[in-house]
């Protein structure tokens, strides 16, 4: 719904360029028919080569964690300018814009031609009781590159769930990434004023960020959702 509302704010026909890691999960929250009904004529994977389109509006939907995609956005805009194309460009960061992305966009000399928006999509529903953040590089970024951004977004996603279903009274973490998520979550609770015991629901399940023997951030096996649905149907 958030994405469709955002598309409605951009009037007229539009083309959508997608972060490759969003293409598959996007089918879980919107259908091609929904996109068509909200003015999207075509959609493509964002890549190193510019695409050709007659639409006057071009929307980029990218994860803020993938800063390198900003260069591909710049390549598309500069190619359009060289070809004399006059468009409105909107870059939508999921789940929010980051300082690194904004700085890189500014260095690309296209910042003045771009409108910035945010779409707070934290989870994609794989099944009725399975939510995935679909962040395949989070483990590598945190443990290999030392980038804590993934822990922040995981905590932000949990805060989003709590805003809808109530405060999780007890969160268990295993491993460095899990601990980092809890620390950020506790800080966010204090800043939002939702950390008091009086506001915690009486009946609420605990949240466990990792299972014993599983990495602190574990990817969902491919086809897990489809496999589960087949088992239930049987």
Buried (B, 14 or more C-beta within 10 A) or exposed (E): EBBBEBBEEBEEBBBBBBBEBBBEBBEBBBEEEBBEEBBBBBBEEBEEEBBEBEBBBBBBBBBBBBBEBBEBBBBBBBBBEEEEBEBBBBBBBBBBBBEBBBEBBEEBEBBEBBEBBBBEBBBBEBBEEEBBBBBEBBBEBBBEEEBBBBBBBBBBBBBBBBEEEBBBBEBEBBBEBBBBBBBBBEEBBEEEEBBEEEEBEEEBEEBEBBEEEEBBBEBBEEEBBEEBEEEEEE
